Amino acid sequence: MTISDRSSTVQLGNAITNPGHGDDFTEHMYSLRWSENLGWHQPRLTALENLELHPGTVALHYGQCAFEGLKAHRQIDGTVAVFRPKENALRFQRSARRLSMPELPEDLFLEAVERLVQADQNRLSGNLEHSLYLRPLLFATDTSLMLRPSSTFRFLLIAFVAGGFFGDGVESVSVLINRDYSRAMPGGTGDVKVAGNYASTFVAQRMAHEAGCAQVVWLDSAEHRWVEEMGGMNLFFVRGHGFGAEVVTPALTGTLLPGITRDSLLRLAGRLGYVPREERLSVDQWREECASGVITEVFSCGTAAVVTPVTSVRDVDGGWIVGDGHPGPVTMAMRRSLFEVQHGLTQDQDGWLHRISPASA
Ligand SMILES: Cc1ncc(COP(=O)(O)O)c(C=O)c1O
């Protein structure tokens, strides 16, 4: 479907080519430095270029490094807007605090986002399934192998053109419950977005692929019983059908990431006539409630994956199908509703869109 107006041509669905996720970088980057004496300084928008780092750079050894992920979307009127960047700025500050790094003030975060998106927004085609994925990064730059926090840091913002995380369009995924490893523990770093959280999950991700599944489901580390989240996504469970269906997501226990998509969907669910809930949910409940037909749909959500149906589950002692094994109507309504807000197809009641002014000629 294609909709044209004076300023642009935008397409809904039927992507022509999928740029993938994470490889098609844009032409620019934005950079800031921090030191104890100068605070935040040296703001620069430059061409995307390689970094020159001493092999003894703290971030490379001790993982003093945090990042974020957010997206700029082409709007139906042809302009560009970033979805909820203030929330990412706040989460980035929490991540920095947890790793003894300086917090980037919200206005500097937003300025970086505006400058980079303004410079590279021409890379965003009219295909509404595509977006500009923005990756803010903060890392320790001292050259020292003393086991202590760095006293200098660098902030970078880079971007790539993103298609669907699992391909364009809506594809359901199968998931593997991981019983061997833990992603996070109480008092750890599971509720912030730091580099080390991800390296340690790659082995489990490989196990999932070897089992023919697209993603890993993480359980709590103490009892290996409570469902927490997936690799880079939060989870939702639907109980019942139609209006009044419960849309349930694991409660924030301090060991899972408070996703901005998760928060957005909790708010949108009520407006669609569903009942949003946050609760602890065990794997046994998941299996039993699927068997009894109480749980009718499951979906994952995140900036990268948007809303993705989860239709089959594997565990050590077998597996089960969710609902009828196909994307369900509540999942698709939630996906559509989020898509509509992000692309200016519906009123932005909550002020979630951060508009970017057109690139100067
Ligand atoms: C571990 C983890 N959980 C959940 C999410 C989803 O968060 P958001 O909706 O803010 O992208 C992410 C992505 O940032 C993640 O890395």
The ligand as an ORCA input file, in Angstrom:
! r2SCAN-3c Opt
* xyz 0 1
  C      17.450     -7.265     27.572
  C      16.451     -6.393     26.905
  N      15.147     -6.497     27.266
  C      14.191     -5.734     26.702
  C      14.496     -4.809     25.728
  C      13.423     -3.942     25.134
  O      13.601     -2.616     25.551
  P      13.073     -1.413     24.641
  O      11.616     -1.646     24.453
  O      13.364     -0.192     25.442
  O      13.820     -1.489     23.369
  C      15.843     -4.662     25.323
  C      16.209     -3.672     24.302
  O      16.686     -2.617     24.641
  C      16.833     -5.472     25.919
  O      18.115     -5.366     25.558
*
